[in-house]
Amino acid sequence: MMHSVYSLSHVPQISNFQFWRRSGGRTSERGADSDVVHFRVIRDAKRQVMVVMTHNTDIADSWEREGEDPDYFRQFSPDGYALGVNVLVHAMTH
């Protein structure tokens, strides 16, 4: 799934837009408690992916907040969109 269209070596840690702005650009919203990003799936009996989950990253903000701050867009949107496209293409082809 990490290489469906775009090749990603890791799931990016993307902070909530408001936290990023208030913190001066940090990404781990809860310090050491949230500094590791998790990417998990739930599979059915045939081992097909049914659910994709990310923890300690706000992937959706990389899509939703792109127009609010050019620096936020440049830092987070390319990887966020790449992961979203990869998951979508995987879902549509498997």
Backbone torsions as a table, in degrees:
resi	resn	phi	psi	omega
1	MET	NA	-25.4	-178.7
2	MET	-77.6	-5.3	-177.0
3	HIS	-133.1	22.9	-177.5
4	SER	-59.4	-50.8	178.2
5	VAL	-125.1	-51.4	178.8
6	TYR	-106.0	142.5	179.5
7	SER	-91.3	113.9	178.3
8	LEU	-114.2	132.9	178.8
9	SER	-86.6	-16.7	-178.8
10	HIS	-158.9	163.2	173.1
11	VAL	-84.7	124.3	-175.3
12	PRO	-72.0	146.8	171.9
13	GLN	-90.1	114.7	-179.1
14	ILE	-116.4	123.5	-178.9
15	SER	-84.8	159.0	171.0
16	ASN	-57.1	139.8	-175.6
17	PHE	-57.0	-45.1	-178.4
18	GLN	-64.4	-41.9	178.0
19	PHE	-63.0	-45.5	-179.4
20	TRP	-57.4	-44.1	-179.3
21	ARG	-66.6	-45.7	-178.5
22	ARG	-68.9	-33.2	-173.1
23	SER	-89.2	-4.5	-178.3
24	GLY	82.3	20.6	174.4
25	GLY	108.4	7.2	177.5
26	ARG	-72.2	159.5	-178.6
27	THR	-115.9	-26.4	-179.3
28	SER	-86.8	104.8	-171.9
29	GLU	-70.1	-23.7	-179.7
30	ARG	-122.2	31.6	177.4
31	GLY	60.9	-133.1	-176.5
32	ALA	-64.8	-23.7	-179.9
33	ASP	-71.9	-17.3	-177.5
34	SER	-133.3	24.6	-175.5
35	ASP	-84.2	-6.6	178.2
36	VAL	-111.2	125.5	179.5
37	VAL	-85.8	138.8	177.6
38	HIS	-119.0	139.5	176.1
39	PHE	-124.4	116.7	-175.8
40	ARG	-129.0	154.8	174.6
41	VAL	-132.2	154.4	170.2
42	ILE	-113.7	130.2	-177.6
43	ARG	-110.9	155.3	175.4
44	ASP	-88.1	-173.0	-177.8
45	ALA	-62.6	-24.2	178.4
46	LYS	-92.0	8.6	178.7
47	ARG	70.7	17.8	176.1
48	GLN	-84.7	140.6	-178.7
49	VAL	-69.8	126.2	178.9
50	MET	-108.2	-32.7	-176.7
51	VAL	-138.4	137.0	173.8
52	VAL	-117.8	131.8	-178.6
53	MET	-130.5	143.4	170.3
54	THR	-123.8	143.0	177.9
55	HIS	-126.5	145.4	179.4
56	ASN	66.3	29.4	173.6
57	THR	-154.8	143.5	-179.2
58	ASP	-110.8	70.7	-176.9
59	ILE	-53.2	-41.4	-175.7
60	ALA	-62.3	-31.7	178.3
61	ASP	-64.0	-26.2	178.1
62	SER	-67.9	-20.6	176.7
63	TRP	-96.2	-39.3	-171.8
64	GLU	-79.8	-28.6	-170.7
65	ARG	-108.8	12.6	-173.4
66	GLU	-59.8	-29.3	-177.0
67	GLY	-88.1	-4.0	-174.3
68	GLU	-87.0	-27.3	-178.6
69	ASP	-154.9	119.7	-178.2
70	PRO	-61.2	-33.5	179.0
71	ASP	-67.8	-42.1	177.5
72	TYR	-61.8	-44.4	178.8
73	PHE	-58.2	-50.2	-177.6
74	ARG	-63.6	-36.1	-176.5
75	GLN	-76.3	-39.5	-169.7
76	PHE	-113.9	-30.7	-171.6
77	SER	-65.3	-40.4	-178.9
78	PRO	-57.6	-48.1	178.9
79	ASP	-70.9	-36.6	179.1
80	GLY	-64.1	-45.7	177.1
81	TYR	-65.0	-40.4	-179.4
82	ALA	-60.0	-45.3	178.6
83	LEU	-64.7	-44.0	179.1
84	GLY	-60.4	-43.7	178.5
85	VAL	-64.8	-43.5	179.4
86	ASN	-59.8	-44.9	179.9
87	VAL	-64.3	-44.2	-179.9
88	LEU	-62.0	-46.9	179.4
89	VAL	-64.0	-40.4	177.3
90	HIS	-60.6	-45.0	-179.8
91	ALA	-62.5	-37.1	-177.3
92	MET	-79.3	-17.3	-175.7
93	THR	-111.5	-2.0	-179.1
94	HIS	-122.2	NA	NA
